[in-house]
Amino acid sequence: MPSSYAAGGADHEAPGAASGYPEQVLELEVVGVRVEMPSNNPIVLLRDRAGGRYLPIWVGAGEATAIAYAQQGIVPPRPLTHDLLRDVLAALGATLSEVRITSLEDGVFYALLVFSNGVEVSARPSDAIALALRVDAPIRGTAEVMDEAGIDLPDDEPAPDEDQVEKFREFLDQVSPEDFGEPGGPS
């Protein structure tokens, strides 16, 4: 069955869609969701496991939340769309083998959901990543995409460990403006 833009066999092939691996494919891991300043746009940050380069992908707020929830193991009281899709795949006995970030065209990233039966379905990378995290499927990207959009981040400053981040979040949850006194008052 050829790669199709959507389940149901649409005639449109997704950019970068092809069976097998016509180009070099890299193993990626989700570093996390960040907010780009000053625009306040969320990005998901992927890292090449072997080379250490990073791939920032701008995502919508809903998808950013879905990715962050999956990373943190948060289970919402009612399933989010990606949880529902995970449950549908399980009910149908379908297995997501991998998510593949295939191309970047005119500033838009493209991805494929690759299933164990060989079916490939075009998807937005944000949705594909949110689903991959829920079903523990590997995330891969082409070397071409990484060469085009990957960045090297300086290692000058070590990243804070999760304990430090969690303690800071707890502090922010408990602090109020009144804790800092009146403007112009003693500091």
Contact map, one row per residue, 1 for C-alpha under 8 A:
1110000000000000000000000000000000000000000000000000000000000000000000000000000000000000000000000000000000000000000001100000000000000000000000000000000000000000000000000000000000000000000
1111000000000000001000000000000000000000000000000000000000000000000000000000000000000000000000000000000000000000000000110000000000000000000000000000000000000000000000000000000000000000000
1111100000001100111000000000000000000000000000000000000000000000000000000000000000000000000000000000000000000000000000111100000000000000000000000000000000000000000000000000000000000000000
0111111011111100000000000000000000000000000000000000000000000000000000000000000000000000000000000000000000000000000000011100000000000000000000000000000000000000000000000000000000000000000
0011111011111100000000000000000000000000000000000000000000000000000000000000000000000000000000000000000000000000000000001110000000000000000000000000000000000000000000000000000000000000000
0001111111000000000000000000000000000000000000000000000000000000000000000000000000000000000000000000000000000000000000001100000000000000000000000000000000000000000000000000000000000000000
0001111111000000000000000000000000000000000000000000000000000000000000000000000000000000000000000000000000000000000000001000000000000000000000000000000000000000000000000000000000000000000
0000011111000000000000000000000000000000000000000000000000000000000000000000000000000000000000000000000000000000000000000000000000000000000000000000000000000000000000000000000000000000000
0001111111100000000000000000000000000000000000000000000000000000000000000000000000000000000000000000000000000000000000000000000000000000000000000000000000000000000000000000000000000000000
0001111111111000000000000000000000000000000000000000000000000000000000000000000000000000000000000000000000000000000000000000000000000000000000000000000000000000000000000000000000000000000
0001100011111000000000000000000000000000000000000000000000000000000000000000000000000000000000000000000000000000000000000000000000000000000000000000000000000000000000000000000000000000000
0001100001111100000000000000000000000000000000000000000000000000000000000000000000000000000000000000000000000000000000000000000000000000000000000000000000000000000000000000000000000000000
0011100001111110100000000000000000000000000000000000000000000000000000000000000000000000000000000000000000000000000000000000000000000000000000000000000000000000000000000000000000000000000
0011100000011111100000000000000000000000000000000000000000000000000000000000000000000000000000000000000000000100000000000100000000000000000000000000000000000000000000000000000000000000000
0000000000001111100000000000000000000000000000000000000000000000000000000000000000000000000000000000011010000100000000000000000000000000000000000000000000000000000000000000000000000000000
0000000000000111110000000000000000000000000000000000000000000000000000000000000000000000000000000000011000000100000000000000000000000000000000000000000000000000000000000000000000000000000
0010000000001111111000000000000000000000000000000000000000000000000000000000000000000000000000000000010000000001000000000100000000000000000000000000000000000000000000000000000000000000000
0010000000000001111111000000000000000000000000000000000000000000000000000000000000000000000000000000000000000000000000000000000000000000000000000000000000000000000000000000000000000000000
0110000000000000111111000000000000000000000000000000000000000000000000000000000000000000000000000000000000000000000000010000000000000000000000000000000000000000000000000000000000000000000
0000000000000000011111000000000000000000000000000000000000000000000000000000000000000000000000000000000000000000000000000000000000000000000000000000000000000000000000000000000000000000000
0000000000000000011111111000000000000000000000000000000000000000000000000000000000000000000000000000000000000000000000000000000000000000000000000000000000000000000000000000000000000000000
0000000000000000011111110000000000000000000000000000000000000000000000000000000000000000000000000000000000000000000000000000000000000000000000000000000000000000000000000000000000000000000
0000000000000000000011111000000000000000000000000000000000000000000000000000000000000000000000000000000000000000000000000000000000000000000001110000000000000000000000000000000000000000000
0000000000000000000011111100000000000000000000000000000000000000000000000000000000000000000000000000000000000000000000000000000000000000000001110000000000000000000000000000000000000000000
0000000000000000000010111110000000000000000000000000000000000000000000000000000000000000000000000000000000000000000000000000000000000000000111100000000000000000000000000000000000000000000
0000000000000000000000011111000000000000000000011100000000000000000000000000000000000000000000000000000000000000000000000000000000000000000111100000000000000000000000000000000000000000000
0000000000000000000000001111100000000000000000011100000000000000000000000000000000000000000000000000000000000000000000000000000000000000011110000000000000000000000000000000000000000000000
0000000000000000000000000111110000000000000001111000000000000000000000000000000000000000000000000000000000000000000000000000000000000000011110000000000000000000000000000000000000000000000
0000000000000000000000000011111000000000000001111000000000000000000000000000000000000000000000000000000000000000000000000000000000000000001000000000000000000000000000000000000000000000000
0000000000000000000000000001111100000000000111100000000000000000000000000000000000000000000000000000000000000000000000000000000000000000000000000000000000000000000000000000000000000000000
0000000000000000000000000000111110000000000111100000000000000000000000000000000000000000000000000000000000000000000000000000000000000000000000000000000000000000000000000000000000000000000
0000000000000000000000000000011111000000000111000000000000000000001100100000000000000000000000000000000000000000000000000000000000000000000000000000000000000000000000000000000000000000000
0000000000000000000000000000001111100000011110000000000000000001001100000000000000000000000000000000000000000000000000000000000000000000000000000000000000000000000000000000000000000000000
0000000000000000000000000000000111110000011110000000000000000000000000000000000000000000000000000000000000000000000000000000000000000000000000000000000000000000000000000000000000000000000
0000000000000000000000000000000011111001111000000000000000000000000000000000000000000000000000000000000000000000000000000000000000000000000000000000000000000000000000000000000000000000000
0000000000000000000000000000000001111111111000000000000000000000000000000000000000000000000000000000000000000000000000000000000000000000000000000000000000000000000000000000000000000000000
0000000000000000000000000000000000111111100000000000000000000000000000000000000000000000000000000000000000000000000000000000000000000000000000000000000000000000000000000000000000000000000
0000000000000000000000000000000000011111000000000000000000000000000000000000000000000000000000000000000000000000000000000000000000000000000000000000000000000000000000000000000000000000000
0000000000000000000000000000000000011111100000000000000000000000000000000000000000000000000000000000000000000000000000000000000000000000000000000000000000000000000000000000000000000000000
0000000000000000000000000000000000111111110000000000000000000000000000000000000000000000000000000000000000000000000000000000000000000000000000000000000000000000000000000000000000000000000
0000000000000000000000000000000000111011111000000000000001111000000000000000000000000000000000000000000000000000000000000000000000000000000000000000000000000000000000000000000000000000000
0000000000000000000000000000000011110001111100000000000001111001000000000000000000000000000000000000000000000000000000000000000000000000000000000000000000000000000000000000000000000000000
0000000000000000000000000000000011110000111110000000000111100001000000000000000000000000000000000000000000000000000000000000000000000000000000000000000000000000000000000000000000000000000
0000000000000000000000000000011111000000011111000000000111100001000000000000000000000000000000000000000000000000000000000000010000000000000000000000000000000000000000000000000000000000000
0000000000000000000000000000011111000000001111100000011110000000000000000000000000000000000000000000000000000000000000000000000000000000000000000000000000000000000000000000000000000000000
0000000000000000000000000001111100000000000111110000011110000000000000000000000000000000000000000000000000000000000000000000000000000000000000000000000000000000000000000000000000000000000
0000000000000000000000000001111000000000000011111001111000000000000000000000000000000000000000000000000000000000000000000000000000000000000000000000000000000000000000000000000000000000000
0000000000000000000000000111100000000000000001111111111000000000000000000000000000000000000000000000000000000000000000000000000000000000000000000000000000000000000000000000000000000000000
0000000000000000000000000111100000000000000000111111000000000000000000000000000000000000000000000000000000000000000000000000000000000000000000000000000000000000000000000000000000000000000
0000000000000000000000000110000000000000000000011111000000000000000000000000000000000000000000000000000000000000000000000000000000000000000000000000000000000000000000000000000000000000000
0000000000000000000000000000000000000000000000011111100000000000000000000000000000000000000000000000000000000000000000000000000000000000000000000000000000000000000000000000000000000000000
0000000000000000000000000000000000000000000000111111110000000000000000000000000000000000000000000000000000000000000000000000000000000000000000000000000100000000000000000000000000000000000
0000000000000000000000000000000000000000000000110011111000000000000000000000000000000000000000000000000000000000000000000000000000000000000000000100011110000000000000000000000000000000000
0000000000000000000000000000000000000000000011110001111100000000000000000000000000000000000000000000000000000000000000000000000000000000000000000100011110000000000000000000000000000000000
0000000000000000000000000000000000000000000011110000111110000000000000000000000000000000000000000000000000000000000000000000000000000000000000000100111000000000000000000000000000000000000
0000000000000000000000000000000000000000001111000000011111000000000000000000000000000000000000000000000000000000000000000000000000000000000000000000110000000000000000000000000000000000000
0000000000000000000000000000000000000000001111000000001111100000000000000000000000000000000000000000000000001000000000000000010000000000000000000000000000000000000000000000000000000000000
0000000000000000000000000000000000000000111100000000000111110000000000000000000000000000000000000000000000000000000000000000000000000000000000000000000000000000000000000000000000000000000
0000000000000000000000000000000000000000111100000000000011111011000000000000000000000000000000000000000000000000000000000000010000000000000000000000000000000000000000000000000000000000000
0000000000000000000000000000000000000000110000000000000001111111000000000000000000000000000000000000000000000000000000000000010000000000000000000000000000000000000000000000000000000000000
0000000000000000000000000000000000000000110000000000000000111111100000000000000000000000000000000000000000000000000000000000000000000000000000000000000000000000000000000000000000000000000
0000000000000000000000000000000000000000000000000000000000011111110000000000000000000000000000000000000000000000000000000000000000000000000000000000000000000000000000000000000000000000000
0000000000000000000000000000000000000000000000000000000000111111111000000000000000000000000000000000000000000000000000000000011001000000000000000000000000000000000000000000000000000000000
0000000000000000000000000000000010000000011100000000000000111111111100000000000000000000000000000000000000000000000000000000010000000000000000000000000000000000000000000000000000000000000
0000000000000000000000000000000000000000000000000000000000001111111110000000000000000000000000000000000000000000000000000000000000000000000000000000000000000000000000000000000000000000000
0000000000000000000000000000000000000000000000000000000000000111111111000000000101000000000000000000000000000000000000000000000001000000000000000000000000000000000000000000000000000000000
0000000000000000000000000000000110000000000000000000000000000011111111100000000000000000000000000000000000000000000000000000010011001000000000000000000000000000000000000000000000000000000
0000000000000000000000000000000110000000000000000000000000000001111111110000000000000000000000000000000000000000000000000000000000000000000000000000000000000000000000000000000000000000000
0000000000000000000000000000000000000000000000000000000000000000111111111110000000000000000000000000000000000000000000000000000000000000000000000000000000000000000000000000000000000000000
0000000000000000000000000000000000000000000000000000000000000000011111111110000000000000000000000000000000000000000000000000000001001100000000000000000000000000000000000000000000000000000
0000000000000000000000000000000100000000000000000000000000000000001111111100000000000000000000000000000000000000000000000000000000001000000000000000000000000000000000000000000000000000000
0000000000000000000000000000000000000000000000000000000000000000000111111100000000000000000000000000000000000000000000000000000000000000000000000000000000000000000000000000000000000000000
0000000000000000000000000000000000000000000000000000000000000000000011111110000000000000000000000000000000000000000000000000000000000000000000000000000000000000000000000000000000000000000
0000000000000000000000000000000000000000000000000000000000000000000011111111000000000000000000000000000000000000000000000000000000000000000000000000000000000000000000000000000000000000000
0000000000000000000000000000000000000000000000000000000000000000000011001111101000000000000000000000000000000000000000000000000000000000000000000000000000000000000000000000000000000000000
0000000000000000000000000000000000000000000000000000000000000000000000000111111100000000000000000000000000000000000000000000000000000000000000000000000000000000000000000000000000000000000
0000000000000000000000000000000000000000000000000000000000000000000000000011111000000000000000000000000000000000000000000000000000000000000000000000000000000000000000000000000000000000000
0000000000000000000000000000000000000000000000000000000000000000000000000001111100000000000000000000000000000000000000000000000000000000000000000000000000000000000000000000000000000000000
0000000000000000000000000000000000000000000000000000000000000000000000000011111111110000000000000000000000000000000000000000000000000000000000000000000000000000000000000000000000000000000
0000000000000000000000000000000000000000000000000000000000000000010000000001011111110000000000000000000000000000000000000000000000000000000000000000000000000000000000000000000000000000000
0000000000000000000000000000000000000000000000000000000000000000000000000000001111111000000000000000000000000000000000000000000000000000000000000000000000000000000000000000000000000000000
0000000000000000000000000000000000000000000000000000000000000000010000000000001111111100000000000000000000000000000000000000001001100100000000000000000000000000000000000000000000000000000
0000000000000000000000000000000000000000000000000000000000000000000000000000001111111110000000000000000000000000000000000000000000100100000000000000000000000000000000000000000000000000000
0000000000000000000000000000000000000000000000000000000000000000000000000000001111111111000000000000000000000000000000000000000000000000000000000000000000000000000000000000000000000000000
0000000000000000000000000000000000000000000000000000000000000000000000000000000011111111100000000000000000000000000000000000000000100000000000000000000000000000000000000000000000000000000
0000000000000000000000000000000000000000000000000000000000000000000000000000000001111111110000000000000000000000000000000000000000100110000000000000000000000000000000000000000000000000000
0000000000000000000000000000000000000000000000000000000000000000000000000000000000111111111000000000000000000000000000000000000000000000000000000000000000000000000000000000000000000000000
0000000000000000000000000000000000000000000000000000000000000000000000000000000000011111111100000000000000000000000000000000000000000000000000000000000000000000000000000000000000000000000
0000000000000000000000000000000000000000000000000000000000000000000000000000000000001111111111100000000000000000000000000000000000000000000000000000000000000000000000000000000000000000000
0000000000000000000000000000000000000000000000000000000000000000000000000000000000000111111111100000000000000000000000000000000000000000000000000000000000000000000000000000000000000000000
0000000000000000000000000000000000000000000000000000000000000000000000000000000000000011111111000000000000000000000000000000000000000000000000000000000000000000000000000000000000000000000
0000000000000000000000000000000000000000000000000000000000000000000000000000000000000001111111000000000000000000000000000000000000000000000000000000000000000000000000000000000000000000000
0000000000000000000000000000000000000000000000000000000000000000000000000000000000000000111111100000000000000000000000000000000000000000000000000000000000000000000000000000000000000000000
0000000000000000000000000000000000000000000000000000000000000000000000000000000000000000111111110000000000000000001100000000000000000000000000000000000000000000000000000000000000000000000
0000000000000000000000000000000000000000000000000000000000000000000000000000000000000000110011111000000000000000001100000000000000000000000000000000000000000000000000000000000000000000000
0000000000000000000000000000000000000000000000000000000000000000000000000000000000000000000001111110000000000000111100000000000000010010100000000000000000000000000000000000000000000000000
0000000000000000000000000000000000000000000000000000000000000000000000000000000000000000000000111110000000000000111100000000000000000000110000000000000000000000000000000000000000000000000
0000000000000000000000000000000000000000000000000000000000000000000000000000000000000000000000011111000000000000111000000000000000010000111100000000000000000000000000000000000000000000000
0000000000000000000000000000000000000000000000000000000000000000000000000000000000000000000000011111100000000011110000000000000110010000111100000000000000000000000000000000000000000000000
0000000000000000000000000000000000000000000000000000000000000000000000000000000000000000000000000111110000000011110000000000000000000000001111000000000000000000000000000000000000000000000
0000000000000000000000000000000000000000000000000000000000000000000000000000000000000000000000000011111000001111000000000000100000000000001111001000000000000000000000000000000000000000000
0000000000000011100000000000000000000000000000000000000000000000000000000000000000000000000000000001111100001111000000000000000000000000000011001000000000000000000000000000000000000000000
0000000000000011000000000000000000000000000000000000000000000000000000000000000000000000000000000000111110001110000000000000000000000000000001011000000000000000000000000000000000000000000
0000000000000000000000000000000000000000000000000000000000000000000000000000000000000000000000000000011111111100000000000000000000000000000000001001000000000000000000000000000000000000000
0000000000000010000000000000000000000000000000000000000000000000000000000000000000000000000000000000001111111100000000000000000000000000000000000000000000000000000000000000000000000000000
0000000000000000000000000000000000000000000000000000000000000000000000000000000000000000000000000000000111110000000000000000000000000000000000000000000000000000000000000000000000000000000
0000000000000000000000000000000000000000000000000000000000000000000000000000000000000000000000000000000111111000000000000000000000000000000000000000000000000000000000000000000000000000000
0000000000000000000000000000000000000000000000000000000000000000000000000000000000000000000000000000000111111100000000000000000000000000000000000000000000000000000000000000000000000000000
0000000000000000000000000000000000000000000000000000000010000000000000000000000000000000000000000000111110111110000000000001100000000000000000000000000000000000000000000000000000000000000
0000000000000111000000000000000000000000000000000000000000000000000000000000000000000000000000000000111110011111000000000111100000000000000000000000000000000000000000000000000000000000000
0000000000000000000000000000000000000000000000000000000000000000000000000000000000000000000000000011111000001111100000000111100100000000000000000000000000000000000000000000000000000000000
0000000000000000100000000000000000000000000000000000000000000000000000000000000000000000000000000011110000000111110000011111100100000000000000000000000000000000000000000000000000000000000
0000000000000000000000000000000000000000000000000000000000000000000000000000000000000000000000011111000000000011111000011110000100000000000000000000000000000000000000000000000000000000000
0000000000000000000000000000000000000000000000000000000000000000000000000000000000000000000000011111000000000001111101111000000000000000000000000000000000000000000000000000000000000000000
0000000000000000000000000000000000000000000000000000000000000000000000000000000000000000000001111100000000000000111111110000000000000000000000000000000000000000000000000000000000000000000
0000000000000000000000000000000000000000000000000000000000000000000000000000000000000000000001111000000000000000011111100000000000000000000000000000000000000000000000000000000000000000000
0000000000000000000000000000000000000000000000000000000000000000000000000000000000000000000000000000000000000000001111100000000000000000000000000000000000000000000000000000000000000000000
1000000000000000000000000000000000000000000000000000000000000000000000000000000000000000000000000000000000000000011111110000000000000000000000000000000000000000000000000000000000000000000
1110000000000000000000000000000000000000000000000000000000000000000000000000000000000000000000000000000000000000011111111000000000000000000000000000000000000000000000000000000000000000000
0111000000000000001000000000000000000000000000000000000000000000000000000000000000000000000000000000000000000001111001111100000000000000000000000000000000000000000000000000000000000000000
0011111000000000000000000000000000000000000000000000000000000000000000000000000000000000000000000000000000000001110000111110000000000000000000000000000000000000000000000000000000000000000
0011110000000100100000000000000000000000000000000000000000000000000000000000000000000000000000000000000000000111100000011111000000000000000000000000000000000000000000000000000000000000000
0000100000000000000000000000000000000000000000000000000000000000000000000000000000000000000000000000000000000111100000001111101100000000000000000000000000000000000000000000000000000000000
0000000000000000000000000000000000000000000000000000000000000000000000000000000000000000000000000000000000001111000000000111111100000000000000000000000000000000000000000000000000000000000
0000000000000000000000000000000000000000000000000000000000000000000000000000000000000000000000000000100000001111000000000011111110000000000000000000000000000000000000000000000000000000000
0000000000000000000000000000000000000000000100000000000010110011001000000000000000000000000000000000000000000000000000000001111111000000000000000000000000000000000000000000000000000000000
0000000000000000000000000000000000000000000000000000000000000010000000000000000001000000000000000000000000000000000000000011111111100000000000000000000000000000000000000000000000000000000
0000000000000000000000000000000000000000000000000000000000000000000000000000000000000000000000000010000000000011100000000011111111110000000000000000000000000000000000000000000000000000000
0000000000000000000000000000000000000000000000000000000000000000001000000000000000000000000000000010000000000000000000000000111111111000001000000000000000000000000000000000000000000000000
0000000000000000000000000000000000000000000000000000000000000010011001000000000001000000000000000000000000000000000000000000011111111100000000000000000000000000000000000000000000000000000
0000000000000000000000000000000000000000000000000000000000000000000000000000000001101100000000000000000000000000000000000000001111111110000000000000000000000000000000000000000000000000000
0000000000000000000000000000000000000000000000000000000000000000000000000000000000000000000000010110000000000000000000000000000111111111111000000000000000000000000000000000000000000000000
0000000000000000000000000000000000000000000000000000000000000000001001100000000000000000000000000000000000000000000000000000000011111111100000000000000000000000000000000000000000000000000
0000000000000000000000000000000000000000000000000000000000000000000001000000000001100100000000000000000000000000000000000000000001111111100000000000000000000000000000000000000000000000000
0000000000000000000000000000000000000000000000000000000000000000000000000000000000000100000000010000000000000000000000000000000000111111100000000000000000000000000000000000000000000000000
0000000000000000000000000000000000000000000000000000000000000000000000000000000000000000000000000000000000000000000000000000000000011111110000000000000000000000000000000000000000000000000
0000000000000000000000000000000000000000000000000000000000000000000000000000000000000000000000011110000000000000000000000000000000011111111000000000000000000000000000000000000000000000000
0000000000000000000000000011000000000000000000000000000000000000000000000000000000000000000000001110000000000000000000000000000000010001111100000000000000000000000000000000000000000000000
0000000000000000000000000011100000000000000000000000000000000000000000000000000000000000000000000111100000000000000000000000000010010000111110000000000000000000000000000000000000000000000
0000000000000000000000001111000000000000000000000000000000000000000000000000000000000000000000000111100000000000000000000000000000000000011111000000000000000000000000000000000000000000000
0000000000000000000000001111000000000000000000000000000000000000000000000000000000000000000000000001110000000000000000000000000000000000001111101100000000000000000000000000000000000000000
0000000000000000000000111100000000000000000000000000000000000000000000000000000000000000000000000001111000000000000000000000000000000000000111111100000000000000000000000000000000000000000
0000000000000000000000111100000000000000000000000000000000000000000000000000000000000000000000000000000000000000000000000000000000000000000011111110000000000000000000000000000000000000000
0000000000000000000000110000000000000000000000000000000000000000000000000000000000000000000000000000001000000000000000000000000000000000000001111111000000000000000000000000000000000000000
0000000000000000000000000000000000000000000000000000000000000000000000000000000000000000000000000000111100000000000000000000000000000000000011111111110000000000000000000000000000000000000
0000000000000000000000000000000000000000000000000000111000000000000000000000000000000000000000000000000000000000000000000000000000000000000011111111110000000000000000000000000000000000000
0000000000000000000000000000000000000000000000000000000000000000000000000000000000000000000000000000000000000000000000000000000000000000000000111111110000000000000000000000000000000000000
0000000000000000000000000000000000000000000000000000000000000000000000000000000000000000000000000000000100000000000000000000000000000000000000011111110000000000000000000000000000000000000
0000000000000000000000000000000000000000000000000000001100000000000000000000000000000000000000000000000000000000000000000000000000000000000000001111111000000000000000000000000000000000000
0000000000000000000000000000000000000000000000000000111100000000000000000000000000000000000000000000000000000000000000000000000000000000000000001111111100000000000000000000000000000000000
0000000000000000000000000000000000000000000000000000111000000000000000000000000000000000000000000000000000000000000000000000000000000000000000000000111110000000000000000000000000000000000
0000000000000000000000000000000000000000000000000001110000000000000000000000000000000000000000000000000000000000000000000000000000000000000000000000011111000000000000000000000000000000000
0000000000000000000000000000000000000000000000000000110000000000000000000000000000000000000000000000000000000000000000000000000000000000000000000000001111100000000000000000000000000000000
0000000000000000000000000000000000000000000000000000000000000000000000000000000000000000000000000000000000000000000000000000000000000000000000000000000111111000000000000000000000000000000
0000000000000000000000000000000000000000000000000000000000000000000000000000000000000000000000000000000000000000000000000000000000000000000000000000000011111100000000000000000000000000000
0000000000000000000000000000000000000000000000000000000000000000000000000000000000000000000000000000000000000000000000000000000000000000000000000000000001111100000000000000000000000000000
0000000000000000000000000000000000000000000000000000000000000000000000000000000000000000000000000000000000000000000000000000000000000000000000000000000001111110000000000000000000000000000
0000000000000000000000000000000000000000000000000000000000000000000000000000000000000000000000000000000000000000000000000000000000000000000000000000000000111111000000000000000000000000000
0000000000000000000000000000000000000000000000000000000000000000000000000000000000000000000000000000000000000000000000000000000000000000000000000000000000001111100000000000000000000000000
0000000000000000000000000000000000000000000000000000000000000000000000000000000000000000000000000000000000000000000000000000000000000000000000000000000000000111110110000000000000000000000
0000000000000000000000000000000000000000000000000000000000000000000000000000000000000000000000000000000000000000000000000000000000000000000000000000000000000011111110000000000000000000000
0000000000000000000000000000000000000000000000000000000000000000000000000000000000000000000000000000000000000000000000000000000000000000000000000000000000000001111111000000000000000000000
0000000000000000000000000000000000000000000000000000000000000000000000000000000000000000000000000000000000000000000000000000000000000000000000000000000000000000111111100000000000000000000
0000000000000000000000000000000000000000000000000000000000000000000000000000000000000000000000000000000000000000000000000000000000000000000000000000000000000001111111110000000000000000000
0000000000000000000000000000000000000000000000000000000000000000000000000000000000000000000000000000000000000000000000000000000000000000000000000000000000000001111111111000000000000000000
0000000000000000000000000000000000000000000000000000000000000000000000000000000000000000000000000000000000000000000000000000000000000000000000000000000000000000011111111100000000000000000
0000000000000000000000000000000000000000000000000000000000000000000000000000000000000000000000000000000000000000000000000000000000000000000000000000000000000000001111111110000000000000000
0000000000000000000000000000000000000000000000000000000000000000000000000000000000000000000000000000000000000000000000000000000000000000000000000000000000000000000111111111000000000000000
0000000000000000000000000000000000000000000000000000000000000000000000000000000000000000000000000000000000000000000000000000000000000000000000000000000000000000000011111111100000000000000
0000000000000000000000000000000000000000000000000000000000000000000000000000000000000000000000000000000000000000000000000000000000000000000000000000000000000000000001111111110000000000000
0000000000000000000000000000000000000000000000000000000000000000000000000000000000000000000000000000000000000000000000000000000000000000000000000000000000000000000000111111111000000000000
0000000000000000000000000000000000000000000000000000000000000000000000000000000000000000000000000000000000000000000000000000000000000000000000000000000000000000000000011111111000000000000
0000000000000000000000000000000000000000000000000000000000000000000000000000000000000000000000000000000000000000000000000000000000000000000000000000000000000000000000001111111000000000000
0000000000000000000000000000000000000000000000000000000000000000000000000000000000000000000000000000000000000000000000000000000000000000000000000000000000000000000000000111111100000000000
0000000000000000000000000000000000000000000000000000000000000000000000000000000000000000000000000000000000000000000000000000000000000000000000000000000000000000000000000011111110100000000
0000000000000000000000000000000000000000000000000000000000000000000000000000000000000000000000000000000000000000000000000000000000000000000000000000000000000000000000000000011111110000000
0000000000000000000000000000000000000000000000000000000000000000000000000000000000000000000000000000000000000000000000000000000000000000000000000000000000000000000000000000001111111000000
0000000000000000000000000000000000000000000000000000000000000000000000000000000000000000000000000000000000000000000000000000000000000000000000000000000000000000000000000000000111111100000
0000000000000000000000000000000000000000000000000000000000000000000000000000000000000000000000000000000000000000000000000000000000000000000000000000000000000000000000000000001111111000000
0000000000000000000000000000000000000000000000000000000000000000000000000000000000000000000000000000000000000000000000000000000000000000000000000000000000000000000000000000000111111100001
0000000000000000000000000000000000000000000000000000000000000000000000000000000000000000000000000000000000000000000000000000000000000000000000000000000000000000000000000000000011111110111
0000000000000000000000000000000000000000000000000000000000000000000000000000000000000000000000000000000000000000000000000000000000000000000000000000000000000000000000000000000001011111110
0000000000000000000000000000000000000000000000000000000000000000000000000000000000000000000000000000000000000000000000000000000000000000000000000000000000000000000000000000000000001111100
0000000000000000000000000000000000000000000000000000000000000000000000000000000000000000000000000000000000000000000000000000000000000000000000000000000000000000000000000000000000000111110
0000000000000000000000000000000000000000000000000000000000000000000000000000000000000000000000000000000000000000000000000000000000000000000000000000000000000000000000000000000000001111111
0000000000000000000000000000000000000000000000000000000000000000000000000000000000000000000000000000000000000000000000000000000000000000000000000000000000000000000000000000000000001101111
0000000000000000000000000000000000000000000000000000000000000000000000000000000000000000000000000000000000000000000000000000000000000000000000000000000000000000000000000000000000011000111
